[in-house]
Amino acid sequence: MTENKNTSVKYQITIIGVLFFIFGFITWANGTLIPYLKIACELTSTQSYYVATAFFAAYFIMAIPSSIILKKTGFKNGMSIGLFTMAVGALLFIPAAQTRTYSLFLLGLFIIGTGLALLQTAANPFVTVLGPIESAAQRISIMGICNKIAGICAIYLLGSIALKNADSIKEKLLTLNAADKAIELNNLAARVIKPYTILAIILFTLSVAIYFIKMPEVHEEETNADTEASKNKTSIFQFPHLLLGALAIFFYVGVEVISYDTFAGFGEYLGFPLDTAKNFATYTGYALLGGYIFSIVSIPKYISQQKAMYYLTILSILLVVLAVFTKGYIAIVCFMLLGFTNAVMWPAIWPLAIDGLGKFTKIGSAFLVMGIVGGAILPPFYAKISEIINNKQIAYLMMIPAYLYILYYALMGYKIGRKK
């Protein structure tokens, strides 16, 4: 019985690992789309960061509807629906590129984000309950490795297609008349048609495959079993540690998205050519991988997930200060290392926030997924600040209040309302 159970758990983790690979590829592709669409659709910096807004806003809007869908469909079928929805969003990139219509790109990204909201709402609690809550950070970190390897692949693959010879194209556009410039921009916009068509085919194929394969379902009583803390509660709002955790997710996702989606622009600001800076976000990806490996090895064997988040949040604040007040490769390395310190935060916040929810686990997961909207709000906020003060480097100081709140959650927030 134990052997069969272990096999079942490994099988489920493998399936979820594939899904987290997809999460990472699509999410990190936005880091390439931001500078790419800024050129192709002739956008301001703030407008270009609406890529993140459209994508991550879907998490906020669709999180609770996703939890309702999962109650009706179960995790497996819900994942299949999510993948199909993402395929539809990817296909919208075809008419968007053909007409060079930014609003259509944003609609496609919103639909992709809608599918991902459904997948995330299912996948994260799924991983959390597959073992002891004390080691949940380890399992989520394994998923994070799948996620970030995919992200690195996305930046290299899509960057090599969409932003190939970007610097020379920007210089050439300055010399063209209106008609020739339109032709050049149309050719540039068409570069994303093939990769997003292939992506849509892959997503649709996976949707069908997950629908038909035999995958053990995590039943209501497994994820939502009543606990001492939850059996007398009547509302999710009676769990302040969960609500504070959702806000911690908001700030964490916001600063993490800033750390890779703005990296190319930061590199350009420091004097690096875009053909070089376009790959800087991969450095963040490698640092994130290092952080996840650290989490797997050390949590909870050598340090608790709460203490790891506390110490690495302090280090994050220090790295932001150094990235702001240094130049060249020193600033780049400091900014890159935010990947390492950020890596522990999602794996630590999620289980701390969801612990003890009992029958409220699914709706609690939806609240945490809603916190992902931080990725929609904070990057454009950063862009607006950088435009107002005309300094992309100093503007990163806006990340410090976000880290201070995460520090509060690591110290006290996760305990609020909990029985000793």
Solvent accessible surface area in square Angstrom, and as a share of the most:
residue,aa,sasa,rsa
1,M,195,0.87
2,T,98,0.57
3,E,136,0.61
4,N,105,0.54
5,K,141,0.60
6,N,76,0.39
7,T,83,0.48
8,S,33,0.21
9,V,32,0.19
10,K,143,0.60
11,Y,83,0.32
12,Q,13,0.06
13,I,39,0.20
14,T,85,0.49
15,I,25,0.12
16,I,0,0.00
17,G,8,0.07
18,V,66,0.38
19,L,0,0.00
20,F,12,0.05
21,F,81,0.34
22,I,15,0.08
23,F,1,0.01
24,G,0,0.00
25,F,46,0.19
26,I,5,0.03
27,T,18,0.10
28,W,2,0.01
29,A,3,0.02
30,N,1,0.01
31,G,9,0.09
32,T,3,0.02
33,L,0,0.00
34,I,7,0.03
35,P,16,0.10
36,Y,1,0.00
37,L,0,0.00
38,K,73,0.31
39,I,21,0.11
40,A,0,0.00
41,C,19,0.11
42,E,98,0.44
43,L,25,0.12
44,T,73,0.42
45,S,18,0.12
46,T,16,0.09
47,Q,74,0.33
48,S,1,0.01
49,Y,17,0.06
50,Y,88,0.34
51,V,0,0.00
52,A,0,0.00
53,T,43,0.25
54,A,15,0.12
55,F,0,0.00
56,F,7,0.03
57,A,22,0.17
58,A,0,0.00
59,Y,3,0.01
60,F,99,0.41
61,I,97,0.49
62,M,45,0.20
63,A,0,0.00
64,I,60,0.30
65,P,49,0.31
66,S,2,0.01
67,S,3,0.02
68,I,91,0.46
69,I,59,0.30
70,L,2,0.01
71,K,129,0.55
72,K,168,0.71
73,T,40,0.23
74,G,18,0.17
75,F,4,0.02
76,K,34,0.14
77,N,52,0.27
78,G,0,0.00
79,M,0,0.00
80,S,8,0.05
81,I,74,0.37
82,G,0,0.00
83,L,0,0.00
84,F,99,0.41
85,T,32,0.19
86,M,0,0.00
87,A,5,0.04
88,V,62,0.36
89,G,0,0.00
90,A,0,0.00
91,L,84,0.42
92,L,36,0.18
93,F,0,0.00
94,I,43,0.22
95,P,48,0.30
96,A,0,0.00
97,A,3,0.02
98,Q,122,0.54
99,T,88,0.51
100,R,55,0.20
101,T,48,0.28
102,Y,33,0.13
103,S,75,0.48
104,L,47,0.23
105,F,0,0.00
106,L,35,0.18
107,L,85,0.42
108,G,0,0.00
109,L,2,0.01
110,F,57,0.24
111,I,37,0.19
112,I,0,0.00
113,G,0,0.00
114,T,25,0.14
115,G,1,0.01
116,L,0,0.00
117,A,0,0.00
118,L,8,0.04
119,L,0,0.00
120,Q,22,0.10
121,T,3,0.02
122,A,0,0.00
123,A,0,0.00
124,N,1,0.00
125,P,1,0.01
126,F,1,0.00
127,V,1,0.00
128,T,4,0.02
129,V,51,0.29
130,L,29,0.14
131,G,29,0.28
132,P,88,0.56
133,I,53,0.27
134,E,106,0.48
135,S,20,0.13
136,A,0,0.00
137,A,0,0.00
138,Q,50,0.22
139,R,24,0.09
140,I,4,0.02
141,S,0,0.00
142,I,73,0.37
143,M,2,0.01
144,G,5,0.05
145,I,39,0.20
146,C,35,0.21
147,N,18,0.09
148,K,13,0.05
149,I,75,0.38
150,A,0,0.00
151,G,0,0.00
152,I,14,0.07
153,C,48,0.29
154,A,0,0.00
155,I,2,0.01
156,Y,91,0.35
157,L,103,0.51
158,L,8,0.04
159,G,1,0.01
160,S,59,0.38
161,I,73,0.37
162,A,0,0.00
163,L,3,0.01
164,K,115,0.49
165,N,79,0.41
166,A,3,0.02
167,D,34,0.18
168,S,61,0.40
169,I,14,0.07
170,K,73,0.31
171,E,117,0.52
172,K,99,0.42
173,L,18,0.09
174,L,157,0.78
175,T,110,0.64
176,L,46,0.23
177,N,93,0.48
178,A,87,0.67
179,A,69,0.53
180,D,62,0.32
181,K,63,0.27
182,A,38,0.29
183,I,104,0.53
184,E,36,0.16
185,L,2,0.01
186,N,71,0.36
187,N,92,0.47
188,L,8,0.04
189,A,0,0.00
190,A,47,0.36
191,R,65,0.24
192,V,0,0.00
193,I,43,0.22
194,K,148,0.63
195,P,27,0.17
196,Y,9,0.03
197,T,39,0.23
198,I,84,0.42
199,L,22,0.11
200,A,3,0.02
201,I,107,0.54
202,I,86,0.44
203,L,1,0.00
204,F,101,0.42
205,T,80,0.46
206,L,43,0.22
207,S,7,0.04
208,V,63,0.36
209,A,41,0.32
210,I,8,0.04
211,Y,116,0.44
212,F,150,0.63
213,I,59,0.30
214,K,184,0.78
215,M,14,0.06
216,P,55,0.35
217,E,54,0.24
218,V,10,0.06
219,H,97,0.43
220,E,87,0.39
221,E,120,0.54
222,E,100,0.45
223,T,9,0.05
224,N,10,0.05
225,A,57,0.44
226,D,83,0.43
227,T,53,0.31
228,E,116,0.52
229,A,26,0.20
230,S,0,0.00
231,K,99,0.42
232,N,118,0.60
233,K,53,0.23
234,T,117,0.68
235,S,38,0.24
236,I,12,0.06
237,F,134,0.56
238,Q,76,0.34
239,F,6,0.02
240,P,42,0.27
241,H,2,0.01
242,L,0,0.00
243,L,54,0.27
244,L,41,0.21
245,G,0,0.00
246,A,15,0.12
247,L,75,0.38
248,A,0,0.00
249,I,0,0.00
250,F,36,0.15
251,F,47,0.19
252,Y,5,0.02
253,V,11,0.06
254,G,0,0.00
255,V,0,0.00
256,E,13,0.06
257,V,1,0.01
258,I,0,0.00
259,S,0,0.00
260,Y,6,0.02
261,D,3,0.02
262,T,1,0.01
263,F,0,0.00
264,A,10,0.07
265,G,15,0.14
266,F,0,0.00
267,G,0,0.00
268,E,59,0.26
269,Y,90,0.34
270,L,34,0.17
271,G,65,0.63
272,F,29,0.12
273,P,76,0.48
274,L,2,0.01
275,D,54,0.28
276,T,58,0.34
277,A,0,0.00
278,K,31,0.13
279,N,38,0.20
280,F,2,0.01
281,A,6,0.05
282,T,0,0.00
283,Y,75,0.28
284,T,0,0.00
285,G,0,0.00
286,Y,110,0.42
287,A,11,0.08
288,L,0,0.00
289,L,29,0.14
290,G,29,0.28
291,G,2,0.02
292,Y,7,0.03
293,I,95,0.48
294,F,72,0.30
295,S,0,0.00
296,I,47,0.24
297,V,91,0.53
298,S,10,0.06
299,I,0,0.00
300,P,57,0.36
301,K,151,0.64
302,Y,154,0.58
303,I,41,0.21
304,S,47,0.31
305,Q,16,0.07
306,Q,31,0.14
307,K,109,0.46
308,A,2,0.01
309,M,0,0.00
310,Y,55,0.21
311,Y,123,0.47
312,L,17,0.08
313,T,0,0.00
314,I,76,0.39
315,L,67,0.33
316,S,0,0.00
317,I,31,0.16
318,L,95,0.47
319,L,10,0.05
320,V,1,0.01
321,V,53,0.31
322,L,70,0.35
323,A,1,0.00
324,V,5,0.03
325,F,130,0.54
326,T,31,0.18
327,K,142,0.60
328,G,26,0.25
329,Y,145,0.55
330,I,113,0.57
331,A,0,0.00
332,I,3,0.01
333,V,69,0.40
334,C,12,0.07
335,F,1,0.00
336,M,44,0.20
337,L,66,0.33
338,L,0,0.00
339,G,0,0.00
340,F,58,0.24
341,T,1,0.00
342,N,0,0.00
343,A,0,0.00
344,V,1,0.00
345,M,0,0.00
346,W,26,0.09
347,P,0,0.00
348,A,0,0.00
349,I,0,0.00
350,W,0,0.00
351,P,0,0.00
352,L,22,0.11
353,A,0,0.00
354,I,10,0.05
355,D,45,0.24
356,G,14,0.13
357,L,1,0.01
358,G,6,0.06
359,K,90,0.38
360,F,24,0.10
361,T,8,0.05
362,K,17,0.07
363,I,44,0.22
364,G,0,0.00
365,S,1,0.00
366,A,0,0.00
367,F,31,0.13
368,L,0,0.00
369,V,0,0.00
370,M,35,0.16
371,G,6,0.06
372,I,6,0.03
373,V,18,0.10
374,G,0,0.00
375,G,0,0.00
376,A,3,0.03
377,I,87,0.44
378,L,16,0.08
379,P,0,0.00
380,P,17,0.11
381,F,108,0.45
382,Y,4,0.01
383,A,0,0.00
384,K,99,0.42
385,I,42,0.21
386,S,5,0.03
387,E,74,0.33
388,I,127,0.64
389,I,77,0.39
390,N,129,0.66
391,N,41,0.21
392,K,52,0.22
393,Q,4,0.02
394,I,63,0.32
395,A,2,0.01
396,Y,1,0.00
397,L,61,0.30
398,M,29,0.13
399,M,0,0.00
400,I,34,0.17
401,P,82,0.52
402,A,3,0.03
403,Y,0,0.00
404,L,92,0.46
405,Y,37,0.14
406,I,0,0.00
407,L,28,0.14
408,Y,71,0.27
409,Y,0,0.00
410,A,0,0.00
411,L,78,0.39
412,M,104,0.46
413,G,0,0.00
414,Y,43,0.16
415,K,106,0.45
416,I,74,0.37
417,G,56,0.53
418,R,76,0.28
419,K,151,0.64
420,K,251,1.06
